[in-house]
Amino acid sequence: MQRDPRPLRFLLPLLLALLAGACTPQLQRAPAPEAPSSTRAVPPVPPDEAWPQLFAAVQEAQLFDDQKLFADAIPRAAPETIRSEYLAQHAQPDFDLRRFVDKHFALPQPAHTAQVTPQPNLRAHIDALWPLLTRSDDADAPHGSLLPLPHEYVVPGGRFREIYYWDSYFTMLGLVDSGRRDLARSMLDNFAWLIDTYGHIPNGNRSYYLSRSQPPFFSHMVELVADGDDDVLRRYLPQLKREHAFWMAGSETLAPGDATRRAVRLRDGSLLNCYWDDRDTPRPEAFLHDSATAAAAPQRSPHEVWRELRAGAESGWDYSSRWLDDGRRLETIRTTAIVPVDLNSLLHHLETTIARICALDAQPNCTREFSDRAARRKLAIETHLWHPRGYYTDHDWRRGQRRDALTAATLYPLFTGIASPERAASTAKAVRRELLRPGGLTTTTVETGQQWDAPNVWAPLQWIAVSGLRDYGHDALAQEIATNFLDNVQAVFAREHKLVEKYDADGPRGGGGGEYPLQDGFGWSNGVVRRMLVLYPRDVP
């Protein structure tokens, strides 16, 4: 990763505001109540709060090319000891910041996958990668940012040394097809444990991820692992309900045109959801990036910008023109003002899943409640997230209008079974016309330099498209998307013998953009490719 060439003089006022704990509240939002949980543990302190002055100094000095590295560092002593020693020593003439860090922290290593034995084809290569990406945590680093989990899990790879929420669903697809349903079940049990322990599934198992979640695929994970077993479905009903309560916290008292955290009441009374983060400070893993973005918007409170950036990270699309007010510049980000079609489609699936399991469990009141919730959400999606041009899109709840952009998220109502056949056909036509490229389905139609825009192709979005289109009988388009993507992946694999995080729609090559270099591994690419090779087998060596 290249160091940020911009001068760092903007950091001083931002860091002073950060350390002082200043916060400018969002306009037009109701006060955020405490999220409900009866068993939630006291969250561990993230590193930017455990040793704030040291953390800011290390990131400002750019000791490491990757800002995430120090956020993941393992302290060799208790936080208060490190903090007091730093405050006592840092002003001394001979103080050496790097020497202090090396003395007090162990730096993590990337999740390497290059040591895999050469395999004859993609399927065998992916099967050989799973053991290299599997982790089993213990509690031997009590002061680090990693949250130990009770069961084995698969990490994406590279700089991503921890489990990630929505990544894991796509990884689990491949694990099942690789004969590792046991490992997929372990990952599901980890997510259930996180819900029971912290009241929700965080972005990943790091202390600095606890203030946000990611796209809610837990109900899809439960269905995948259960594979038709009603007893398995019943086992996870309490966690499914807690997941829903997390996303809907505070919604009961919302007035029309208002929002609190992740819940939004539209002006006509419809209840939908948006992304949010409970903190409004720079992300520890992208400290300088976020500080620079806030400095580029002097007319906005830095805390407002940081909240929007964090909410964008919860979306999984970090970052995309979807969240930008002008569609181009990151400093115009306003994620919390946008009701996304993918998030609300996933929450509809969560509600229908809860209703179905409650029916299996002879709970008529629960069945009725969540069936009604799902029906109301479907009506709101069809009313407010359908564009007259013939595709699903996002909605700006602050301005009371649909957003025009066509993105790969348009296929989520097909993936979750919300769309009518007519609207599915119209969406498929728009996707073929504007998003299909030689290397797969591109994320958006615009190129901004952000990694969740054109020309990047992401494995999870290929699966959402292929699965949804197949369910509605658009098999030819589904196969064309899958074939284009697999050809892209195969060509990169043949040349470089690896799978990567994202691909170029005009490939064959890895994708670009974003805050960090292209990562090898890669969990969700492995999972989606492994599943697609079952649906569309090929004899390519």
QUIWOTA-V121807 format. One line per field, one symbol per residue. ss: DSSP state (A for helix, B for strand, O for the rest). A space follows every 50 residues. Layout:
ss=???
This chain:
ss=OOOOOOOOOOAAAAAAAAAAOOOOOOOOOOOOOOOOOOOOOOOOOOAAAA OAAAAAAAAAAOOOOOAAAAAOOBBOOOAAAAAAAAAAAOOOOOOOAAAA AAAABBOOOOBOOOOOOOOOOAAAAAAAAAAAABBOOOOOOOOOOBOOOO OOBBOOBBOBOOOBAAAAAAAAAAAAAOOOAAAAAAAAAAAAAAAAAAOO OOOBOBAAAOOOOOOOOAAAAAAAAAOOOAAAAAAOAAAAAAAAAAAAOO AAAOOOOBBBOOBBBOOOOOBBBOOOOOOOOOOAAAAAAAAAAAAOOOOO OAAAAAAAAAAAAAOOOOOOAAABOOOOOAAABOAAABBOAAAAAAAAAA AAAAAAAAAAOOOAAAAAAAAAAAAAAAAAAAAAOBBOOOBBOOBBOOOO BBOOOOOAAAAAAAAOOOOOAAAAAAAAAAAAAAOBBOOBBOOOOOOOOO OOOOOBBOAAAAAAAAAAAAAOOOAAAAAAAAAAAAAAAAAAAAAAOOOB OOBBOOOOOBOOOOOOOOOBOOAAAAAAAAAAAAAOOOOOO
